[in-house]
Amino acid sequence: MSEMRNLLCDTAENLFADLAAAPDFQAGWSRLTEAGFLGLLVPEAAGGFGGDWGDLFAVLRIAGQHHLALPLGEAIVASAALAASNTSVGQDIVGVADTAQGELADGRFTGVLPRAPWGRELDRVIAAVGGRVVLLSCRDGVAELAANTAGEPRDTLRFDHAPAQELACDDPRVAGAFVRVGQAAGALDAALAIAIEHVNGRRQFGRALSQFQAVQQNLAVAAVEAAAVNTAGQAAAAALDLGDGAFEMAAAKLRTNMAIGLASGILHQVHGAIGFTEEYPLQLLTRRLYAWRSEFGGDRYWADVLGRTVARAGPVGFWEEMTRRSDRS
């Protein structure tokens, strides 16, 4: 890890811990803005930090560990997309839509953005419509309030002939999926740490739970799943930094979704009934994990993307493509 990334992570650790302890959207957002995190992927020439996807993954892991209740990742990738299109963010809060349903005609969008992360708080939102990426002003739409299983805003935004500015950037769902992978990596690490602390301190039949072989085996499985998410996320970050990470990103999101289902169940099981109570911190992580699993592409979506990629390449072509990608530097 570079010295610059170390400094970035130290700043994120201290700030995100404070924000998690005293959650307030406006105050928290002001502190994130002042710290300059929103310009993480924006080039220095455009006034940003000039970081890479590896830097973003490191920051997202810390946000996930502290169950940060702010649209940090979405705003970072949105700011980068706007910078690539020579469009200013200004003081606006810009987010990324999970999906879009509707029509784009003559520079205007009519339709809905279902389950838009933090929709009620956004000034503008980026969405993929009919193979094109557009920027919409939330002032031109109406928000129907809703939330995910963790209580985070996932509002439906409705637009009727709203002006839509076309952007020169990739499908935002890929970037959104990367955000969820990074957050999930940190949340799984934090949940695993809570479980290990619990089994070391809890005693049954005269010995700590951690001394029972079945508990050890289950936690080993959970640790492997958490490590797989971290590895897949870092591989996706490296591929994105090389300019072509669509395949690695699809694999990372699908692997993350699989890990969430298996590891979260184990971590709750070793806690028994206490793991499901609102007073216990485990649920702050696992409720978000279960929500993130279906956001920016669920299991079926990314499995379909991977399956079609493999089918198009064929057995020989797929192997050649995999070796080519692994040899990149």
C-alpha positions as CSV (number, residue, x, y, z in Angstrom):
1,M,0.0,0.0,0.0
2,S,1.4,3.4,-1.0
3,E,2.1,6.1,1.6
4,M,-0.7,8.2,0.0
5,R,-3.2,5.4,0.4
6,N,-2.1,4.9,4.0
7,L,-2.8,8.6,4.7
8,L,-6.1,8.4,2.9
9,C,-7.2,5.3,4.9
10,D,-6.1,6.9,8.2
11,T,-8.3,10.0,7.4
12,A,-11.2,7.8,6.4
13,E,-10.9,5.6,9.5
14,N,-11.1,8.6,11.9
15,L,-13.8,10.5,10.0
16,F,-16.1,7.5,9.3
17,A,-15.9,6.4,12.9
18,D,-17.0,9.8,14.1
19,L,-19.9,9.9,11.5
20,A,-21.1,6.4,12.4
21,A,-21.2,7.4,16.1
22,A,-23.3,10.5,15.5
23,P,-25.3,9.9,12.3
24,D,-26.8,13.1,10.8
25,F,-27.0,13.4,7.1
26,Q,-26.4,17.1,6.5
27,A,-23.6,17.4,9.1
28,G,-22.0,14.2,7.9
29,W,-22.2,15.2,4.2
30,S,-20.6,18.6,5.0
31,R,-17.7,16.8,6.7
32,L,-17.2,14.4,3.7
33,T,-17.3,17.3,1.3
34,E,-14.8,19.3,3.3
35,A,-12.4,16.3,3.5
36,G,-12.4,16.1,-0.2
37,F,-13.5,12.5,-0.5
38,L,-16.0,13.2,-3.3
39,G,-13.1,14.0,-5.7
40,L,-11.2,10.8,-5.0
41,L,-11.5,9.5,-8.7
42,V,-11.4,13.0,-10.2
43,P,-8.0,13.9,-11.9
44,E,-5.8,16.4,-10.1
45,A,-6.0,18.6,-13.2
46,A,-9.7,18.8,-12.7
47,G,-9.4,19.7,-9.0
48,G,-9.7,16.2,-7.6
49,F,-7.6,13.8,-5.6
50,G,-6.4,11.9,-8.6
51,G,-6.8,8.5,-6.9
52,D,-7.4,5.1,-8.6
53,W,-10.0,2.3,-8.1
54,G,-7.7,0.7,-5.6
55,D,-7.9,3.8,-3.5
56,L,-11.6,3.8,-3.7
57,F,-11.9,0.1,-2.7
58,A,-9.8,0.9,0.4
59,V,-12.0,3.8,1.4
60,L,-15.2,1.8,0.7
61,R,-14.0,-1.1,2.9
62,I,-13.6,1.4,5.8
63,A,-17.1,2.8,5.1
64,G,-18.5,-0.7,5.2
65,Q,-16.8,-1.5,8.4
66,H,-18.3,1.5,10.1
67,H,-21.7,1.0,8.4
68,L,-21.5,4.6,7.1
69,A,-25.0,5.8,6.4
70,L,-24.2,8.2,3.6
71,P,-24.1,7.8,-0.2
72,L,-20.3,8.3,-0.3
73,G,-19.4,5.7,-2.9
74,E,-22.2,6.7,-5.3
75,A,-21.2,10.3,-5.1
76,I,-17.5,9.5,-5.7
77,V,-18.2,7.5,-8.9
78,A,-20.8,10.1,-10.0
79,S,-18.3,12.9,-9.6
80,A,-15.8,11.0,-11.7
81,A,-18.4,10.4,-14.4
82,L,-19.3,14.1,-14.5
83,A,-15.6,15.1,-14.6
84,A,-15.1,12.8,-17.6
85,S,-17.9,14.6,-19.3
86,N,-16.6,18.1,-18.4
87,T,-19.6,18.7,-16.2
88,S,-19.3,20.4,-12.8
89,V,-20.6,18.9,-9.6
90,G,-20.6,22.1,-7.7
91,Q,-22.3,21.9,-4.4
92,D,-24.8,19.3,-5.6
93,I,-25.3,15.9,-4.1
94,V,-25.1,13.6,-7.2
95,G,-26.0,9.9,-7.0
96,V,-26.3,6.9,-9.2
97,A,-29.5,5.1,-10.1
98,D,-29.6,1.3,-9.8
99,T,-32.0,0.8,-12.7
100,A,-34.1,3.0,-15.1
101,Q,-37.4,2.3,-16.7
102,G,-38.8,4.6,-19.3
103,E,-38.0,6.3,-22.6
104,L,-35.4,8.9,-23.7
105,A,-36.5,11.1,-26.6
106,D,-35.3,14.5,-27.9
107,G,-33.2,14.9,-24.8
108,R,-36.0,14.3,-22.3
109,F,-36.7,11.3,-20.0
110,T,-40.1,10.0,-19.1
111,G,-40.1,7.1,-16.6
112,V,-39.0,6.0,-13.2
113,L,-35.8,5.2,-11.4
114,P,-36.8,2.5,-8.9
115,R,-35.0,2.1,-5.6
116,A,-32.6,5.0,-6.2
117,P,-30.1,5.1,-3.4
118,W,-30.6,8.1,-1.2
119,G,-33.0,9.6,-3.8
120,R,-34.7,12.1,-1.5
121,E,-31.3,13.6,-0.6
122,L,-30.0,14.0,-4.2
123,D,-29.9,17.1,-6.3
124,R,-28.9,15.2,-9.5
125,V,-28.7,11.5,-10.5
126,I,-27.0,9.5,-13.2
127,A,-28.9,6.7,-14.9
128,A,-28.5,4.4,-17.9
129,V,-31.4,4.6,-20.3
130,G,-31.6,2.6,-23.5
131,G,-27.8,2.2,-23.7
132,R,-27.1,5.8,-23.0
133,V,-26.0,7.4,-19.7
134,V,-27.8,10.6,-18.7
135,L,-27.8,13.1,-16.0
136,L,-31.2,14.2,-14.5
137,S,-32.1,16.9,-12.0
138,C,-34.1,15.5,-9.1
139,R,-35.9,18.9,-9.0
140,D,-37.6,17.8,-12.3
141,G,-39.0,14.7,-10.7
142,V,-41.0,13.4,-7.8
143,A,-39.7,11.1,-5.1
144,E,-41.8,8.3,-3.6
145,L,-40.1,7.5,-0.3
146,A,-39.0,3.9,0.6
147,A,-36.1,2.2,2.3
148,N,-34.1,-1.0,2.2
149,T,-33.8,-3.6,5.0
150,A,-31.3,-1.4,6.7
151,G,-33.5,1.6,6.7
152,E,-31.4,3.5,4.1
153,P,-33.4,5.5,1.6
154,R,-34.2,3.7,-1.6
155,D,-36.7,6.0,-3.2
156,T,-38.5,5.8,-6.6
157,L,-37.9,8.9,-8.6
158,R,-40.5,9.7,-11.3
159,F,-39.9,12.0,-14.3
160,D,-42.2,13.4,-17.0
161,H,-40.4,14.8,-20.0
162,A,-37.5,15.9,-17.8
163,P,-34.4,17.4,-19.5
164,A,-31.7,14.7,-19.7
165,Q,-28.0,15.6,-20.3
166,E,-26.1,12.8,-22.0
167,L,-22.8,11.9,-20.5
168,A,-19.7,10.3,-22.1
169,C,-19.1,7.6,-19.5
170,D,-19.6,3.8,-19.0
171,D,-22.7,2.1,-17.6
172,P,-23.1,3.4,-14.0
173,R,-24.3,0.0,-12.9
174,V,-20.8,-1.4,-13.1
175,A,-19.5,1.5,-10.9
176,G,-22.4,1.1,-8.5
177,A,-21.7,-2.7,-8.2
178,F,-18.1,-1.9,-7.4
179,V,-19.3,0.4,-4.6
180,R,-21.4,-2.4,-3.1
181,V,-18.5,-4.9,-3.3
182,G,-16.2,-2.5,-1.5
183,Q,-18.7,-1.8,1.2
184,A,-19.6,-5.5,1.6
185,A,-15.9,-6.4,2.0
186,G,-15.6,-4.1,4.9
187,A,-18.9,-5.1,6.5
188,L,-18.1,-8.8,6.3
189,D,-14.7,-8.2,7.9
190,A,-16.4,-6.2,10.7
191,A,-19.1,-8.8,11.2
192,L,-16.5,-11.5,11.4
193,A,-14.5,-9.6,14.0
194,I,-17.7,-9.2,16.1
195,A,-18.4,-13.0,15.9
196,I,-14.8,-13.9,16.9
197,E,-15.0,-11.6,19.9
198,H,-18.3,-13.2,20.9
199,V,-17.2,-16.8,20.7
200,N,-14.0,-16.0,22.6
201,G,-15.9,-14.5,25.4
202,R,-19.0,-16.6,25.6
203,R,-18.8,-19.9,27.6
204,Q,-20.9,-23.0,27.4
205,F,-20.3,-26.3,29.2
206,G,-17.3,-24.9,31.0
207,R,-15.4,-23.6,28.0
208,A,-15.4,-20.8,25.4
209,L,-17.5,-21.3,22.3
210,S,-14.3,-20.8,20.2
211,Q,-13.0,-24.1,21.5
212,F,-15.8,-26.1,19.9
213,Q,-14.7,-27.6,16.6
214,A,-18.0,-27.0,14.9
215,V,-17.8,-23.3,15.8
216,Q,-14.2,-23.1,14.5
217,Q,-15.2,-24.8,11.3
218,N,-18.1,-22.4,10.7
219,L,-16.1,-19.3,11.4
220,A,-13.3,-20.6,9.1
221,V,-15.9,-20.8,6.3
222,A,-17.1,-17.3,7.0
223,A,-13.5,-16.0,7.0
224,V,-12.9,-17.6,3.6
225,E,-16.0,-15.9,2.2
226,A,-14.9,-12.6,3.6
227,A,-11.4,-13.1,2.1
228,A,-12.9,-14.0,-1.3
229,V,-14.8,-10.7,-1.4
230,N,-11.7,-8.7,-0.6
231,T,-9.7,-10.6,-3.2
232,A,-12.4,-10.3,-5.9
233,G,-12.8,-6.6,-5.1
234,Q,-9.1,-5.8,-5.3
235,A,-8.9,-7.8,-8.6
236,A,-11.8,-5.7,-10.0
237,A,-10.1,-2.5,-8.9
238,A,-6.9,-3.5,-10.6
239,A,-8.7,-4.3,-13.9
240,L,-10.7,-1.1,-13.8
241,D,-7.5,0.8,-13.4
242,L,-6.2,-0.8,-16.6
243,G,-9.3,0.5,-18.4
244,D,-11.2,-2.8,-18.9
245,G,-12.7,-4.3,-15.8
246,A,-16.2,-5.3,-16.9
247,F,-15.6,-9.0,-16.6
248,E,-13.8,-8.8,-13.3
249,M,-16.5,-6.6,-11.9
250,A,-19.2,-9.0,-12.9
251,A,-17.3,-11.8,-11.2
252,A,-16.7,-9.7,-8.1
253,K,-20.3,-8.7,-7.6
254,L,-21.6,-12.3,-8.1
255,R,-19.0,-13.7,-5.7
256,T,-19.8,-11.0,-3.2
257,N,-23.5,-11.8,-3.4
258,M,-22.8,-15.5,-2.8
259,A,-20.5,-14.7,0.2
260,I,-23.1,-12.5,1.8
261,G,-25.7,-15.3,1.8
262,L,-23.4,-17.9,3.3
263,A,-21.2,-15.8,5.7
264,S,-24.1,-13.7,7.2
265,G,-26.0,-16.9,8.1
266,I,-23.0,-18.4,9.8
267,L,-22.2,-15.2,11.7
268,H,-25.8,-15.0,13.1
269,Q,-25.8,-18.7,14.0
270,V,-22.7,-18.4,16.2
271,H,-24.4,-15.6,18.1
272,G,-27.6,-17.5,18.7
273,A,-30.7,-15.3,19.4
274,I,-28.6,-12.3,20.5
275,G,-27.4,-11.7,16.9
276,F,-30.9,-10.6,15.8
277,T,-31.6,-8.0,18.5
278,E,-31.6,-4.3,17.6
279,E,-29.3,-3.5,20.5
280,Y,-26.5,-5.7,19.2
281,P,-24.3,-4.2,16.5
282,L,-24.2,-7.2,14.2
283,Q,-27.5,-6.4,12.6
284,L,-26.2,-2.9,11.6
285,L,-23.9,-4.8,9.3
286,T,-25.9,-7.8,8.1
287,R,-29.1,-5.9,7.3
288,R,-27.0,-3.7,5.0
289,L,-25.2,-6.7,3.5
290,Y,-28.5,-8.4,2.6
291,A,-29.8,-5.2,1.0
292,W,-26.6,-4.6,-0.9
293,R,-26.8,-8.1,-2.3
294,S,-29.7,-7.2,-4.6
295,E,-28.6,-3.7,-5.4
296,F,-26.8,-2.8,-8.7
297,G,-27.4,-6.3,-10.0
298,G,-28.5,-9.4,-8.0
299,D,-27.2,-13.0,-8.4
300,R,-29.2,-13.7,-11.6
301,Y,-28.2,-10.5,-13.3
302,W,-24.4,-10.9,-12.9
303,A,-24.6,-14.7,-13.5
304,D,-26.3,-14.0,-16.8
305,V,-23.6,-11.4,-17.7
306,L,-20.8,-13.9,-17.0
307,G,-22.6,-16.8,-18.7
308,R,-23.2,-14.8,-21.9
309,T,-19.5,-13.7,-21.9
310,V,-18.3,-17.3,-21.6
311,A,-20.8,-18.6,-24.2
312,R,-19.8,-16.0,-26.7
313,A,-16.1,-16.8,-26.3
314,G,-16.4,-20.5,-26.4
315,P,-14.1,-22.9,-24.5
316,V,-10.9,-22.1,-26.3
317,G,-11.6,-18.4,-26.7
318,F,-12.5,-18.0,-23.1
319,W,-9.3,-19.6,-21.9
320,E,-7.3,-17.4,-24.1
321,E,-9.1,-14.3,-22.9
322,M,-8.6,-15.3,-19.3
323,T,-4.8,-15.8,-19.7
324,R,-4.6,-12.5,-21.6
325,R,-6.3,-10.6,-18.8
326,S,-4.2,-12.2,-16.1
327,D,-1.0,-11.2,-18.0
328,R,-1.9,-7.5,-18.1
329,S,0.2,-5.2,-16.0
